[in-house]
Amino acid sequence: MNQAQQIAVSTTLLHLEQALDEIEQLLTAPAAGATYTVQQDFQPDTVWRIRAQCHQIRLALAETMAFFELPPHTRHIRRIISAGMIVARSNLEDIHPNRLHRYGAVDPALPNTLEPHLQRLTQLVQTLRLLAGQGE
């Protein structure tokens, strides 16, 4: 494989492993937040079989990485946080009252009620992004 092909293959395998991480985390402790809940809706036997299948996939991933001598990706928490907050800020800007008209008529009172919340969230997100960038 050439370098571009190695990157494509290893990145796809990385995404698969990250999906397994999320699956296993959810099976261990379903998450919940202010905006969502995750309901564990599997029978115990199914959970066991899913965990076993995740393990088999992890073994196959490791075997594939070793066979093709693909180096593991190095992920930096700083970059993960920064990228996530950049996306979050963009998404917050996308729901600004001036842009919500794409989804239908906007209540005239909405800018006065929604905008302060969005400004606060945007400021907090920006602060987190800057914190993640410290010490580079």
Buried (B, 14 or more C-beta within 10 A) or exposed (E): EEEEEBEEBBEEBBEBBEEBEEBBEEBEEEEEEEEEEEEEEEEEEEEEEBBEEBEEBBEEBEEBBEEEEBEEEEEEEBEEBBEBBEEBBEEBEEEBBEEBEEEEEBEEEEBEEBEEEBEEBBEEBBEBBEEBEEEE
